[in-house]
Amino acid sequence: MDKMLVNGGLTLNGDVNVSGAKNSALPLIFSTLLAEGRHDLNNVPGLNDIDSAEGLMTSLGCTIKRDKAQMTIDVPAEVETLAHYDQVRKMRASILVLGPLLARFNKAKVSLPGGCAIGARPIGMHLDALEKMGAKIHVDAGYVVATTTGLKGAIIDLPFATVGGTENIMMAASLAEGTTTINNAAREPEISDLADYLTTMGVQVSGAGTSTIKITGQKELRAGSHQVIADRIEAGTLVVAGALSGGEVRVKNCRPDHLESFLQALGQMNVQIETTETEIHVKGCKNIKPISIVTEPYPGYPTDLQAQIMTLMTQADGVSHITEKVFENRFMHVSELLRMGAEIDIENKTATIVGKRNLLAAPVMATDLRASASLILAGLVAEGETEVNRIYHLDRGYEKLEDKLSGLGANIKRVKNKS
């Protein structure tokens, strides 16, 4: 099991490129099940979760070829409609095969998914919506078993703006008879990216990026090609790295318009930010101001950048607050930051961070994907060598983060853990 060693205190400077978005690439990969033929996806990141998706798609009978950031998926006329536990257990996003399999083949049996432990994230909303569209669903021995004589468009009122639920419904509706309306739909850029590819395949989609999405299903779809959007969470993480170090970092090949609430928060913290359509130029400062933020579904402050900004808050001159309203159990990184000398108190859903703390290197353990990033960031400013263990979490969502940080001047390396 690998670990990361980070020696802090160095100023980061230079240019760094952002990879494609994991949270967009995964539903795009699974959406290819909707249409027979060759699908070409570009800007696909090299991540463990993408490897897991490839394994799942291959087990269903698809043929996949990858060349760096290019992925070609050949979907046959008939595929396996059983998604086994061994393939699904590694990643929660695997449940996204349910919608397209059910829509195209009128049946699907998908293992209940696994993945990181940052909250229950139940799939009940997915199943309720599919039942409203005409599916019969039950759970048997850890598997979701779904059948239909043909899905039909419906009005779906989501009780929560679930990203995965919105994506599953969109894909299922793509081959359903009639029009499906999703109210209280998720508005994330990844939703719009999926809508763009569904449109390429022949689906009529309107309202993506708003709280009401309409999908008019088609009898048959065609394979196509698509460019995955940049990973806004990786971009934000790299921006925080530059801000923490006090240097000047230009984060390239990204979409600043997908990070407006995050960039506004950094501006309130006195971090100097300049943007173009595809770049974020960050200048760190020594006088970081405290702020209070509340995580919310997009376009609110993203929960996936909560842990990273908390690390920045430990260096602010004053007391900051974070209220986590999206996921329970998303403060698991706090205990590890405390080991490094941070002063953080949690009460209910709010963390209070006392800034101006001199962080000290310590052995720490990553508990989930974004927590691992926050610990790497803490290591960049800590005195001494920080050892971050269980970085397999990091590899689920960051493509060669250590190489990108090293290219900016960080002293960071991956080593094998002998223990």
C-alpha positions in Angstrom: 0.0 0.0 0.0 1.5 3.3 -1.1 1.9 6.4 1.1 2.9 10.0 0.3 5.8 11.8 2.0 5.5 15.6 1.9 8.1 18.0 3.1 6.6 21.4 3.9 7.6 25.0 3.7 8.3 25.4 0.0 6.8 28.1 -2.2 4.9 26.8 -5.2 5.3 28.5 -8.6 4.5 27.8 -12.2 1.9 26.3 -14.5 -0.1 23.1 -14.0 -2.8 21.4 -16.1 -6.0 20.0 -14.9 -7.2 16.5 -15.9 -10.7 15.5 -17.0 -13.4 15.3 -14.4 -13.9 11.9 -12.7 -17.4 12.8 -11.8 -18.3 13.5 -15.4 -16.3 10.7 -17.0 -18.0 8.0 -14.9 -21.6 8.7 -16.0 -20.4 9.3 -19.5 -18.8 5.9 -19.6 -21.9 4.2 -18.4 -24.2 6.2 -20.7 -22.5 4.4 -23.7 -24.6 1.4 -22.8 -27.6 3.2 -24.3 -26.3 2.8 -27.9 -24.6 0.0 -29.8 -21.4 1.0 -31.6 -18.1 2.8 -31.0 -18.0 5.6 -28.5 -15.0 7.9 -28.3 -14.4 9.8 -25.1 -11.5 12.3 -24.8 -9.9 13.9 -21.8 -10.6 10.8 -19.6 -8.4 10.9 -16.4 -6.2 8.0 -15.4 -7.8 7.1 -12.0 -8.6 4.0 -10.0 -12.3 4.8 -10.3 -12.0 4.9 -14.1 -10.2 1.5 -14.0 -13.1 0.2 -11.9 -15.6 1.5 -14.5 -13.6 -0.1 -17.2 -13.7 -3.4 -15.4 -17.4 -3.2 -14.9 -18.1 -2.3 -18.5 -15.8 -5.1 -19.7 -17.7 -7.6 -17.5 -20.9 -6.5 -19.2 -19.4 -7.4 -22.6 -18.1 -4.1 -23.9 -14.6 -3.8 -25.4 -12.5 -0.8 -24.2 -9.3 0.6 -25.5 -7.4 3.4 -23.8 -4.5 5.5 -25.0 -3.5 8.1 -22.4 -6.6 10.3 -22.1 -8.5 8.7 -25.0 -11.0 6.0 -24.3 -12.8 4.0 -27.0 -15.8 1.9 -25.9 -17.3 -0.7 -28.3 -20.8 -1.5 -27.1 -22.3 -4.7 -28.7 -25.9 -5.3 -29.7 -26.4 -7.4 -26.6 -24.7 -7.0 -23.2 -24.8 -8.8 -19.9 -27.4 -7.2 -17.7 -26.0 -8.5 -14.4 -23.5 -6.2 -12.6 -21.7 -8.5 -10.1 -20.8 -7.5 -6.6 -17.0 -8.0 -7.3 -17.2 -5.2 -10.0 -19.7 -2.9 -8.2 -18.3 -3.0 -4.7 -15.4 -0.7 -5.4 -17.3 2.4 -6.4 -20.7 4.0 -5.6 -21.0 5.4 -9.1 -21.5 1.8 -10.4 -25.2 2.1 -9.7 -25.4 4.3 -12.8 -25.4 1.2 -15.0 -29.0 0.5 -13.7 -30.7 3.2 -15.7 -29.2 2.6 -19.1 -29.4 -1.3 -18.8 -33.0 -1.1 -17.8 -34.0 1.4 -20.5 -32.3 -0.5 -23.3 -32.8 -4.2 -22.3 -35.9 -3.9 -20.0 -34.0 -5.7 -17.2 -31.1 -5.2 -14.9 -29.6 -6.8 -11.8 -27.1 -4.6 -10.1 -25.3 -5.2 -6.8 -25.7 -2.5 -4.2 -22.6 -0.3 -4.6 -19.7 0.3 -2.3 -17.3 3.2 -2.2 -16.0 5.8 0.2 -17.6 6.2 3.6 -18.7 9.8 3.8 -22.4 9.2 4.4 -25.2 6.9 3.6 -26.0 8.4 0.2 -29.0 6.0 -0.3 -30.2 5.1 -3.8 -33.8 5.1 -2.8 -34.5 8.2 -5.0 -33.1 6.4 -8.0 -35.4 3.4 -7.5 -38.5 5.4 -6.7 -38.0 7.4 -10.0 -37.5 4.3 -12.1 -40.6 2.7 -10.5 -42.6 5.8 -11.5 -41.4 5.3 -15.0 -42.8 1.8 -15.1 -40.1 -0.4 -13.6 -40.7 -3.2 -11.1 -37.9 -3.2 -8.5 -37.0 -5.3 -5.5 -33.8 -6.0 -3.6 -32.7 -9.6 -3.4 -29.6 -10.7 -1.5 -27.8 -7.4 -2.0 -28.8 -6.9 -5.6 -31.3 -4.4 -7.1 -33.4 -6.4 -9.5 -35.4 -4.3 -12.0 -37.6 -5.3 -14.9 -40.0 -3.4 -17.2 -42.2 -3.9 -20.2 -41.0 -0.6 -21.4 -40.2 2.6 -19.5 -42.5 5.6 -20.0 -41.9 9.3 -19.4 -43.0 10.6 -16.1 -42.8 13.7 -13.8 -40.2 13.1 -11.2 -40.1 15.3 -8.2 -36.8 14.7 -6.4 -36.9 15.4 -2.6 -33.2 16.3 -2.8 -31.1 17.4 -5.7 -29.2 14.2 -6.0 -26.5 14.1 -8.7 -26.4 10.4 -9.2 -30.2 10.1 -9.1 -30.5 12.9 -11.7 -28.0 11.1 -13.9 -29.6 7.7 -13.6 -33.1 9.2 -14.5 -31.7 11.1 -17.4 -30.1 8.0 -18.9 -33.2 5.8 -18.3 -35.4 8.5 -19.8 -33.3 8.6 -23.0 -34.9 5.4 -24.3 -38.3 5.8 -22.5 -41.5 6.5 -24.4 -42.5 10.1 -24.1 -41.0 13.0 -22.1 -39.6 12.8 -18.6 -39.5 15.9 -16.4 -37.1 16.0 -13.4 -38.0 18.7 -10.9 -35.4 19.7 -8.3 -32.7 18.2 -10.5 -29.1 18.5 -9.7 -27.4 21.5 -11.5 -23.8 20.5 -11.4 -21.6 21.0 -14.5 -21.2 17.2 -14.7 -25.0 17.0 -15.3 -24.7 19.4 -18.2 -21.8 17.4 -19.6 -23.9 14.2 -19.6 -26.8 16.1 -21.2 -24.4 17.2 -24.0 -23.4 13.6 -24.8 -27.0 12.3 -24.6 -27.8 15.0 -27.1 -25.0 13.8 -29.4 -26.5 10.3 -29.2 -29.8 11.7 -30.3 -31.8 12.4 -27.1 -33.8 15.6 -26.8 -32.6 17.3 -23.5 -33.5 20.7 -22.3 -32.9 22.5 -19.0 -29.6 20.8 -18.0 -27.9 23.1 -15.5 -31.2 24.3 -14.1 -33.5 22.7 -11.5 -35.9 21.4 -14.2 -34.7 19.0 -16.9 -36.8 17.6 -19.6 -35.8 14.5 -21.6 -37.7 13.2 -24.6 -36.8 9.6 -25.2 -36.0 8.1 -28.5 -36.5 4.5 -29.9 -32.8 4.1 -30.7 -29.6 6.1 -30.1 -26.3 6.3 -31.9 -22.8 6.2 -30.7 -20.7 9.4 -30.8 -17.7 11.2 -29.5 -17.3 13.6 -26.6 -14.7 15.7 -24.7 -14.9 15.3 -20.9 -15.0 18.6 -19.0 -12.1 19.6 -16.7 -12.2 18.5 -13.1 -13.3 21.5 -11.1 -12.4 19.8 -7.8 -8.9 19.1 -8.9 -8.6 22.6 -10.1 -9.8 24.0 -6.8 -7.4 21.7 -4.9 -4.4 23.0 -6.9 -5.6 26.6 -6.4 -5.6 26.0 -2.6 -2.1 24.6 -2.9 -0.9 27.8 -4.5 -2.7 30.0 -2.0 -1.2 28.0 1.0 2.3 28.2 -0.3 2.4 31.9 -0.9 3.5 31.5 -4.4 2.1 32.2 -7.9 0.4 29.3 -9.6 -1.4 29.2 -12.9 -4.0 26.4 -13.1 -4.6 25.7 -16.8 -7.2 23.8 -18.9 -9.9 24.4 -16.4 -13.3 26.1 -16.1 -13.3 29.0 -13.6 -17.0 29.5 -14.3 -17.6 26.1 -12.7 -16.0 27.3 -9.4 -17.6 30.7 -8.8 -18.7 30.1 -5.2 -15.3 28.6 -4.3 -13.3 31.4 -6.0 -15.6 34.0 -4.2 -14.7 32.4 -0.9 -11.0 32.6 -1.6 -11.4 36.2 -2.6 -13.0 36.9 0.8 -10.0 35.2 2.4 -7.7 37.8 0.7 -6.3 35.3 -1.8 -5.6 37.1 -5.1 -7.4 35.4 -8.0 -7.4 36.3 -11.7 -9.2 34.2 -14.3 -9.6 33.7 -18.0 -12.0 31.3 -19.7 -9.6 28.4 -19.2 -7.2 29.5 -16.4 -7.0 30.5 -12.8 -4.0 32.5 -11.7 -3.6 32.4 -7.9 -1.2 34.5 -5.8 -0.8 33.5 -2.2 -0.7 36.0 0.6 0.5 35.9 4.2 -2.5 37.8 5.6 -5.3 35.2 5.1 -8.6 36.3 6.4 -11.1 34.0 8.2 -14.5 33.3 6.7 -17.6 31.2 7.3 -19.0 28.9 4.6 -21.9 26.5 4.2 -21.6 23.6 1.8 -24.6 23.3 -0.6 -25.5 21.6 -3.8 -24.2 23.4 -6.9 -24.0 26.4 -7.5 -23.4 26.7 -3.7 -20.0 26.0 -2.1 -19.0 22.5 -3.1 -18.8 19.8 -0.4 -15.9 18.3 -2.4 -13.8 21.4 -1.6 -14.7 21.6 2.0 -11.7 19.6 3.4 -9.3 21.6 1.3 -10.4 25.0 2.3 -10.4 23.9 5.9 -6.6 23.3 5.6 -6.3 26.9 4.3 -8.4 28.2 7.2 -5.8 26.8 9.7 -3.5 29.5 8.3 -6.1 32.3 8.5 -5.7 35.2 11.0 -8.8 34.5 13.1 -11.7 32.0 13.5 -13.4 30.4 10.5 -16.5 28.2 10.4 -17.7 25.5 8.0 -21.2 24.1 8.1 -21.5 20.8 6.2 -25.1 20.4 4.8 -24.5 17.9 2.0 -23.0 14.8 3.6 -22.9 13.4 7.1 -19.5 12.1 8.3 -17.6 14.5 6.1 -15.4 15.8 8.9 -13.3 12.7 9.3 -10.2 14.5 8.2 -10.4 16.8 11.3 -8.9 14.3 13.7 -5.9 13.9 11.4 -5.4 17.7 11.1 -5.5 17.9 14.9 -2.6 15.5 14.9 -0.7 18.1 12.9 -1.4 20.9 15.4 -4.6 22.3 14.0 -7.2 23.7 16.4 -10.7 22.6 15.3 -13.9 22.0 17.2 -16.9 20.3 15.8 -20.5 20.8 17.0 -23.2 19.1 15.1 -22.7 20.0 11.5 -20.4 23.0 12.0 -16.6 23.0 12.4 -14.9 25.9 14.0 -11.3 26.5 12.9 -8.9 28.6 14.9 -6.3 30.0 12.5 -2.7 31.0 12.6 -1.6 27.5 13.6 1.9 26.3 12.9 1.3 22.9 11.5 3.8 20.1 12.4 4.5 17.0 10.3 3.0 13.8 11.6 1.9 10.4 10.3 -1.7 10.8 9.2 -4.3 8.5 7.6 -6.6 9.4 4.7 -10.2 8.4 5.3 -11.8 9.4 2.0 -10.9 11.0 -1.3 -11.1 14.7 -0.5 -9.8 14.2 3.1 -6.6 12.7 1.5 -6.2 15.9 -0.5 -6.6 18.1 2.5 -3.8 16.2 4.3 -1.5 16.5 1.3 -2.2 20.3 1.4 -1.5 20.4 5.1 1.8 18.7 4.5 2.8 21.5 2.1 2.8 24.0 4.9 3.8 21.8 7.9 7.2 21.8 9.5 9.0 18.6 8.7 8.0 15.5 6.7 4.3 14.5 6.7 3.5 10.9 6.0 0.0 10.4 4.5 -1.1 6.8 4.6 -4.0 5.0 2.7 -3.6 7.2 -0.4 -5.5 4.7 -2.4 -8.3 7.1 -1.6 -6.4 9.9 -3.4 -5.9 7.7 -6.4 -9.6 7.4 -6.9 -10.0 11.0 -7.9 -6.6 12.7 -8.5 -4.5 11.9 -11.5 -0.8 12.0 -10.5 -1.3 14.7 -8.0 2.3 14.3 -6.6 3.7 14.9 -10.1 1.7 18.0 -10.6 2.7 19.4 -7.2 6.3 18.4 -7.8 6.2 20.3 -11.1 5.3 23.4 -9.1 8.2 23.0 -6.7 6.8 20.8 -3.9 8.9 18.2 -2.1 6.5 15.3 -2.4 7.0 11.6 -3.3 5.1 8.4 -3.3 6.7 5.4 -1.6 5.7 1.8 -0.8 4.5 1.4 2.8 6.5 -1.4 4.4 4.1 -1.9 7.3 
